[in-house]
């Protein structure tokens, strides 16, 4: 694996670089052959919070994890755990769904154990909708939609935009600010 490690508002020291390479390198044990992939690691510090983002694009599979912690080394450990869960989830899904030669099944080692705490997926591979809500979309502007979202305690809110009549979504971002999703014209 080729490592591309960069830092924003933080100096990537040799010790930090070695720690990341050692931890990410442990993911290789989940594969039959060492994957040929570029590992993109972005470290940053915002308001005493250490954020790490790891992206590993591979053929037919994208592993990505992001974690925030007050300690960068703890954030690295947490993001590696998240990536291991993703690998196990993909392995379990692949074993159920794909049985033919040349599929993702042959990318992973067979002795990889599935996650115990995860809910089993339906056998037919279909995703199950467990709840449906219907409501009238009241025309409002984005500011009013944010107020409604905050009042309800949700992290997103669907509304009819009073300016153009389109259905839009406001959402709360991880940094505490708000985002707006609108359809393209």
N, C-alpha and C positions, 0 to 999 in steps of 0.2 A: 504494500500500500504506500502511496505517495502522500505525504502530509503537507498541507498548506495551512499553517497556523499564523493567525494575525491577531493583533490586539488593538482595541480602541480604548483610550484613556487608561491603558495598562501596558507596562513593558513585559513582553514575553521573554522571561529569563530562561537560560538553559535548563534550570531545574524544572520550571513549569513545562517547558517543551518536552523534556524527557518523561515527565509524569503523564502528560497527555498521550504521547506515543506509546508508552508502556501500557496504559489502560485501554486505549483503542486497539492496540495490538492483540489484547486478550480476546477480542471479538473474532479473530481469525480461527480460533478453536471450534467455532460453530460451523465452519465450512469444510467441505472435503478438500478443496484446494484453496490456497491463499488467493483471495479475490484480487484482481487487478483493478484497483479503483483509486481515485483521488479522494483523500479525506480532507474536507474543508472544515476548519475549526476557527470560530470567531469568538474571541473573548472580549468582554467589555465591562466597564465599571460605571454604574449610574447610581448616584446618591447612596454610596456605600453598599450597594447591591452588586454582586459579581454575577454576570450573565455569561453562560457558555452555550454556544450553538454548534452542533456537529452535524454535518451532512455527508453521507457516503452514497453517491450515485453509482449504481451497478446496473448491468444489463437486467432488465425485467424487474428491478427492485430498487426502491429509494429508501434508505434509512436516514431518518432525521430526528434529532432530539434537541430540546432547548431546556435549560434549567437556570434558576436564579437562586442564589444563596448568599449569605454574608461572607462566606469563605470560598475562595475559588477552587481549592482542592475538594471541598465537599460538593460543590456544584459539578465538578468533573465526575466524581463518583456517582452522583445521582443521574447524570445524563448517560453514563455508561449502563447503569441499571435499566434505564428507559430503552436504550437501544437493544439490550439483551431481551427485554420483554417483546419488543417489536419482532426480533428474529424468531423467538419462540412462537409468537402469534402467526407469523407468516408460515413457519414450518408446519404448525398444526393445520392451518387452512389449506396449505398445499397438499398435505397428506390426505385430507378429506376429498378435495376437489379434483386434483390432477393425478391421474394414474398412468399417463402415457409417457413414453420416453421423450427426453428433450425438454421437459417442463422444469419448473422451479424446484420440484421435488428433489432432483439430483444435484442441487446446489448445496444442500445442507447435509450434515452427517446424520445418520439414522438413529444414533443413540441419544439424540437431543430430546429431552423430556418436555412435554407440553406444560404450560402454566396451570397450576391447580386452581388458583383463585378466579380464573376467568370463566365467564358464562359460556357454556357450550353453544356453538352456532347451530342453526337449524341444519339438519342432515342434507336437505335438498340444495343448500347453498344460497337460498333466498334470504334476503334481509327482511325482518319482521317489523312492521309498524305496530307499536303497542298502544299508541294514543293519538287521536286526531282531535284538533281544536278548530272550530269555525267561529269567526267573528266578523263584524262589519268594520271596514277600514274607514275611519273618520279622517276627512281631509284636514291636514295640519302642516305646519312647517317643521323643520328639523329640530329647532329649539324646543318646541312644544312636545315633540316626540321624545326628546331626551328627558324632559321633565316627567312625562308619563312613565318612561322606562324606570327612572329612578324611584318614582312613587311606588311602582309595582315591585321593585327590588329585583328586576330582571337584568340580564347583561346584554339583551338585544330587544328591539321593538320594531314591528312591521307597521307601516302606516301609508296612507295615500298622501302623496305630496301635493299640497294645496297650490303650489306654483305651477306645476306642469301636469298634475293628475296621475303621474306614474306611481307604481307601488315601490316604496323605498324601505330601507332598513337602517336604523341607527344601532350602534353597538359600542360597548365599553371596551377599550383597549387595555392591554396589560399595564401600560404606563399610566392608566387612570384617565386618559383623555378619551375622546369619542371619535368614532368613525361613521361615515355615511356611505351606504351602498345604493347606487342608482343604476337602472338599466341604461344601456347605450341607446342613443337615438337612432 
